[in-house]
Amino acid sequence: MYSIRTIGAIVVAMGMALGASAQETKAEEQKSGDAISKSAAVYATYQSEVTDVKTKPLGSASDIDHALNSLGGHNPDQLSQGWISYSALIASQDPEYRAAVRDIADFYGRDAMMNGLANDVRYARTLNGGDTAVSAALAATEADSRRLTSAAAFVKEQAYSLQASGWAKAKIGNSGAKATALDRIQKAGIPASQPLVNAFSAADIDGVLVQAGAPGAPSLWDNVSGAASAIRFPAAMTSGLKLNRKRVKYGKEPIADQIATLAAFRVMGAEAATPAQMSSAMSERETRGCMNMANLNLQQCVAAANQQYEVPFCIGEHALADVGKCIGGVYQ
């Protein structure tokens, strides 16, 4: 078991140390990847809170309020960008794709490469290894989506079991005020956990991301908690996995294209993309809209709740299951 504050060191312990020249390349990628890594840490923070709720039954009204705010308080723009960024970090690990991006940038120049990415949103995914790189990202998304479905079922079940507890049958009082307070939290968003920002900015995080993108691998987040003092990564996460590649669902190609583009920015490094280009690649309207609707439905559900035990159903249905559907609708 290792502290979440030393997650980068875990990869070293797994034997993922890099050679000197490779370290220089990683450092260059990391420089431009800071914005991507920081964004991915927002998604990681949400998933770490899922771990806490998934592993600890709700035992009081304050537990319910904490779960509601920590899971339902994420800003849809930030959370959707975080998921895209996390997906791009995984896609950027594909060796064939990395080689293709670097070869073109070296031969034609970075400006030509950036022009290609800017002029054709589909360009990045047409490069050698592009589809395989995105497939790895979708494999991780599938694991995350299933995890959210499982967590949602666990939380919603408590909406029924808690009816036997006296405190859970207590009247909420002013559920409208609770929903209004949640709306304020959602508009501000929940900042990324600093330990997770540090973890995703560490040069050795790639060893973890490679495993997370393996077809059939479990969700990375099952071992990452926002409350616990330690986490654990399996030593051989890819052994015995069912190697089925995930494909982009029809009509979802633009999302896959953005993942590939953002992954290319990360591979090119040295601040290849401008802040505007980076923001554009991270911002995806469909997923953001889906998560925004989940937030609105959560607010309405909370506003209609009369007793404490009703709120867990709202959390499970809209702060967990709906988010899982938002990211899970991209693959087949």
N, C-alpha and C positions, 0 to 999 in steps of 0.2 A: 504494500500500500504506500502510496506516495502523496505528498501534499500537492494540492492543486496549484500552489505557487511554484512548484518545481516541475511542472508538466513537461517543460522543454528537456529537462535532464532525463526524463523517462526514455525518450527516443535514443539518447546516447547509451543508456543501459541496455537497450534492445539491440545494440550493435549497429546503429545506423550512422555512425560517424562518417564524415565525408572527407575526401582528399583535399589538399590545399587549393588546387585550381577550381574544384567543384565548390568549395566554400566561398571563393571569390564570386562565382556566378550566383550562388545562393544569396550572398549579401547584396548583390546588385538587384536581384529580383525582389528581395525583401524591402529595399528602399522604395520601389514603386508600389510594392504590395502592401505598404502600411495602411493605406486607405481601405484596401480590400480586407486585410486582416482585422482592422478595427471594426469594420462593418460586420464581418463574420462573427465577431465576438458578441454582438448584440443577439444574434440567433443562438449562439452557444449559451448565453445567459438565460434566455427563455428555456432552452432545453435542460439546463441545470436545475431550473425551478420545477420542471416537469419531473425530474428524478426525485426531488424532495417530496412532491405530492404523491408520486407513484409508490414511494417506499414507506410513507408514514401516514397512517389513517388520521382523519380529521377528528380531533378530540375536544375542540372547544369552538365557541363563536369567533374567537380571535384567530384560530387556525383557518377557519373558513374565510375570514376577511383577508388574511395574508395570501391564501391561495388565489382568491378572487383578484386581488390587486397585482400580484406578481405574475400570474398567468394571463389575466385579462387586461392588464394595464399597458401592454406593449403598443407602440405606435405602428400602424399598419405600413407606413412608408419605411420605417426603420427595420421592422421585422422582415418584410419582403426583400428589402435590399440585403439584409443579413443572410437570408437563405440563398439568394443569388450569389452572393460573395463566397459563402461557404461552398456552394456547388462549383464555383469557378476555381477555388483553391484545390479542390479534388481533381477537377478536370486538368488543371495545369501539371499534374503529376505524370500524365501519360508520356512515356519516353518518345514515342513516334511523333506525337503532336509537338512536344517541346523542340525536337530536332527540326521539324518542318518550320516552325515559327522562327527559330534562330537562323536556319539556312537562308530563308527568304530575306530576313532583315539584314543578314551579313552580305548577301549577294547584291540585292537591289538597294539596300540602305533602309534605315529606320523610317525615314520620311515616306518612302514609297510604300512600306508596309502599313504605316499609319493611314495613308491615303486609301489604301485598299480596304482597311477595316472601317474607315469613315464613309466611304462611298457605297459600300455594299454590306448590309447587315448580315448577309449570309456567307460572306467571304471566309470568315474564320473557321466555320465548320466544314468548309470544302477542302481545307488543307489536309494533308496526310495525317491520319490519326484523329481527326476532328470528331468524327462520330464515336470512335472508341472512347475518347476523352469525355465526351458528354455522357456516354453510357455509364461510365464510372460514377459520375455525379448523380445520375438518376438511380443507380443502385443504392447509393447512400440515402437518397431521398426516399426510396421505397422503405428502407429500414426505419427511417425517421417517421414516416407516415404511419407505418404499422405500430410503432411505439406509441404514437399519440392516440391511436385508436384504442390500444390496450389501456393506456392511462385514463382515457375518457371513460371506459367501461368501469374501471376501478372506482373512479370518483363518483360516477352516477349511481353506482350500486350503494354508495353511502347515503345517497338521498333517501333510500328506502330503509336501510339498516338503522340510520340515526333517528328514525321516528320512534324508536324504543327508548331514546334518551330524553330525559326531561329538559335539559338545557337546549336541545336541538328543536324542541317543539315551541320554544319561546317566540313570541311575536317579534318581528324585526323592528317595528316602530315606524320608521320613515324609510321605506325601501326606495322611494323616489330620490331622496337625498343621497342614498348609497349609490344609486345609478349615476347621479349627477357628479358625485365625487370620482367615480370610475371614469367618467368621460373626461374629466380634467387630467387624470393620470394618463389616459390614452393619448390625449393631445400633446402632452409633454414628452411622453415616451419614457421608457426605463433605460437608463444608461448601461452600457456593457460593464460587466464585472471586471475590475482592473486585473485580477489574476488571469482571467481569460484573455484580456487584451494582451497581456504579457506573453501568454502561452502561444497565441496565434501569431505574434510577432517574432517568436523565437526561431532561429535559423534551422533548428532541428525538428520543427513541427511536421515537415514533409513526410517523415517516416510514419507518423500516425495517420496522416491524410491518405497515404497510399493504401493502407490497410482498410480505412473507412470506405474507400471507393471500390473495394473488391466485391465482385458480384456475390451476393448471398451472405456477405459479412453482417454481423449484428450492428445495431446503431452504436456509434461512438459514444453517445451521450448516456448510455446505461450506467456508465461508471463515473460520470461527472455530476457532482452535486454542488449546489450553491450554499448549502448549509453544512454539509459534512466537511471534516478537516482533511480527508484523504480521498484519493481516487485510485483506480487500478485499470490498466490496459492489459488485455490478454496477451500472453507472450507469443502466441501463434494463432492469430485471429483468422487467418485465411485457410487453415488446414481443414480438409473435408468439406469445403463449401460447394454448393450447387452453382456451377458456373453458367448461369443464364444471363445473357446481356439484356439490359433494358433498352427498349426503343422509345423514341419520342412519339407521343400520341398525335394522331392526325389533328392538325389545327394548332398544335402547340409548338411548332417549329420556331416561331420568333423568340420564344423563351429559351429554347436550346441554343439559338444563334447568339443570344446575349451572354449566356454562360460561356460559350466558346470565345467570344470576343473579350470578355473580362479575363478569361484564363490566358489569352494571348498577351494582354497587357501585363499580366503578372510575370509571364515568362520573359518578355522583352526587358523588363526592369528599367532601372536608371530613369525613373519618372518619364517613361516613353509617352504616356497619355497625359493630356492636360486634365485639370480637375473637372472641367466641363465634360470631357469625353468619358472620364471615369464615372461621373455621376449619371451620365446618360446610359452607360452600359449596365449600371447597377439598378436603375429605376425601371421596373416592369409593371405596366399598368394593370394587367389582368390579375396577377397574384395580389398586388396591392389592393385592388378593388374587392377581391374575394375576402381578404383579411379585414378590410374596413367593414364589410357587411357582417362578418363574424362579430366584430366589436359592437356594431349597432344592435345586432340580435342579442348579444350578451347584456347590453344595457337594458333592453326592453324586458328580457327575462328576469333580471334582477329587480327592476321596477315593479314587476307583477308579483314578486314573491311576498308571501305573508309571514312565513315561519323560517327559522334558520335552516332547517333541513332541506328546504327547497333550493337554496342557493347552490349546493354542490351539483345538482342536476344542470343548472345554468353553466357552471364552470366546465363540467365534463362535455356538455353538448357544444358549446360555442367557443370556449377558450382552448379546448383541446381537439375534439373531433373535427370541428369546422376547419381549424388550422391544418390538421392532417389532410383534409380533403383539398384544401387550397394548394398545398405543395404536391399532393399525391395525384392530382389530375394531369400531370405533365407526362407521365410515362405509361407504357403498356407492356 
